[in-house]
């Protein structure tokens, strides 16, 4: 029998383990590897081995451990013959560039599910275990799978692990994680095994769902191969099973045709771009970072010193408070507990209780009123401190602002540098937001503050390269114009007009020139600037679901005036009002809204009635044998009475009184209006359309062969902007090609003219360069 096809070996005995330990050349070293802060690794592994054997030993005959090249070759033949396979990797951690590949699981329908050990080490000796396949052999065999359909879960991670572990790049054709998001972005379950249990096993017990026991990836590497195989070999199979379930859903549900298009033509085609983004990383200027550390720590010290200086105004009150602290009361397990706040000397600006005592007990600043509870709030949150409009509160805000910059970016980012290439590689989640937008983490490179140019300047082009930033001009408002289908709005873009000025002109009845921020001679036009700003605030307010009060605050007018301006805009561009109305109607009727390309954003609560009514309990003296005489449902008249009262009651106290009245009649009112967030509906369509457009651009940029030849590579996608770099000598050809591909990526479906501006620098937010006669020259400020 071939070596790779043997039955899974039995568990080693304690005597065999001791014999191995005695044979070890360096007993001290072996002993050291068995200890961990949580107790003996040997004990933990023995526990895991016993548990896996108990729960999963029944799958031994269905599991194949591949430990020789011929067996792997034969299994790959079967994958090719079937035209599909599932694959999963096991590693020592979550960083594909740093952590080791421990094993690979492969499954093709109708065959045993397999596990290929690569880098298991003995938990006894600390040495690599024998009879494992080399990365080179695995890579050579996996390369034969090119063109074969491949199922993965979190494909970017597994592709990168295999790239760096075996030097082979697989192409995933079905990422079950992305498909899950497309099918239901509100799905609370995120991990493979629970999703498989929920949808494939239909809630039946899954003996494989104890992955939390493997809390430390380093432990998995030390598991005996049999144990690892019994646990890990199942993953590629359930990946395929879950993907098959998804394929069937897409195939049988007519209303998912557009969603399927988005999944296959946007999300799946974007995977390769994300793999390259994460592998490339971005260069980081450590020297400049050191300069910023000195500068910002000094500024932080200044901010703290300014705070303490302001505290001196209350020095007598502070000393008195230290002697006679004001008692406070808080709820602990339902009981009132008295406590006092001790003040450090000087007061600790990072201590919330001490700041509360300073602001409200010592400085006697009147507390704000909490909007929800209507009670006094002694909060030190940013929102509350801004409302206090007090020098002490302002000093705390300034300190916190600088402290966040220092801790999150200036101090933290150098720790994220990969030691091998000196670059920062973050994780990009291409379906990070429910609208389809990207997010990133470890570190979050999409959250580098734009208002502080110092921070972004730490990110630089690779030596010999230039950095390019291309962003879509007015991406979201053009998306709104496209989805509204208003010819006037579209024509304004075609003519290259200032869109917000055009909106103001039509809405307010002024000539277009009188709604521009600048006159033809370059001087500022205050009235035109104000009209343009009002139109912009209204339009963005509609887009982001802001109410009249929020728009009024931004524009600097009353709520009534903001409502009048919005009415003017709607009258001038009725298609905007119609688009808003249709979006609300779509959400209320279907429970979802769609982007231009068909991505769904689901709002299931919109399908619920505003209020539901039910009796709290049965009437007194009820004869349980005479149920025919009992009213089981709340009468329509009663429901209508309370519904009408609630519709006219916006004040929290009035609504609470209505609920109390109903309760006194033995009726419970379930309020669904709190779950219906109309503010997100229009924005879901606009932001989702913008996200689709940006991903289409990334796909086109990543697959363009000429850009590859010219050394172009994307670095960071930031919503409507893509940061990239290329060798400096190729800039003259890359820059216009970069802009052209971005502009054309939306295709024929997007008829509003959209362009991209490309900025060229050597560091993010650094000195700008432009092309003159095919050469880069510095722009004059």
KAHUJO-V99035 format. One record per run of one state. SS is the DSSP state (H for helix, E for strand, L for the rest). FROM is the first residue (numbers start at 0). LEN is the number of residues. If there is no record, write none. Layout:
SS | FROM | LEN
SS | FROM | LEN
//
This chain:
L | 0 | 2
H | 2 | 3
L | 5 | 8
H | 13 | 10
L | 23 | 3
H | 26 | 6
L | 32 | 2
E | 34 | 2
L | 36 | 2
E | 38 | 2
H | 40 | 22
E | 62 | 3
L | 65 | 3
H | 68 | 14
L | 82 | 1
E | 83 | 8
L | 91 | 9
E | 100 | 7
L | 107 | 5
E | 112 | 5
L | 117 | 3
E | 120 | 1
L | 121 | 6
E | 127 | 1
L | 128 | 6
H | 134 | 11
L | 145 | 3
E | 148 | 4
L | 152 | 2
H | 154 | 12
L | 166 | 7
E | 173 | 2
H | 175 | 8
L | 183 | 8
H | 191 | 8
L | 199 | 11
H | 210 | 3
L | 213 | 3
H | 216 | 6
L | 222 | 2
H | 224 | 28
L | 252 | 1
H | 253 | 27
L | 280 | 1
E | 281 | 3
L | 284 | 1
H | 285 | 38
L | 323 | 4
E | 327 | 5
L | 332 | 2
E | 334 | 5
L | 339 | 12
H | 351 | 11
L | 362 | 5
E | 367 | 2
L | 369 | 6
E | 375 | 2
L | 377 | 4
H | 381 | 7
L | 388 | 2
H | 390 | 20
L | 410 | 2
H | 412 | 4
E | 416 | 1
L | 417 | 5
E | 422 | 2
L | 424 | 2
E | 426 | 3
L | 429 | 9
E | 438 | 3
L | 441 | 3
H | 444 | 3
L | 447 | 5
H | 452 | 4
L | 456 | 2
E | 458 | 2
L | 460 | 4
E | 464 | 8
L | 472 | 2
H | 474 | 10
L | 484 | 2
H | 486 | 8
L | 494 | 4
H | 498 | 10
L | 508 | 3
H | 511 | 4
L | 515 | 2
E | 517 | 1
L | 518 | 5
E | 523 | 1
L | 524 | 1
H | 525 | 18
L | 543 | 4
H | 547 | 8
L | 555 | 3
H | 558 | 14
L | 572 | 1
H | 573 | 17
L | 590 | 1
E | 591 | 3
L | 594 | 5
E | 599 | 3
L | 602 | 1
H | 603 | 4
L | 607 | 3
E | 610 | 5
L | 615 | 11
H | 626 | 3
L | 629 | 6
H | 635 | 12
L | 647 | 4
H | 651 | 13
L | 664 | 2
E | 666 | 5
L | 671 | 1
H | 672 | 3
L | 675 | 2
H | 677 | 26
L | 703 | 1
H | 704 | 5
L | 709 | 3
E | 712 | 6
L | 718 | 2
E | 720 | 7
H | 727 | 17
L | 744 | 11
E | 755 | 6
L | 761 | 1
E | 762 | 1
L | 763 | 5
E | 768 | 4
L | 772 | 2
E | 774 | 4
L | 778 | 3
//
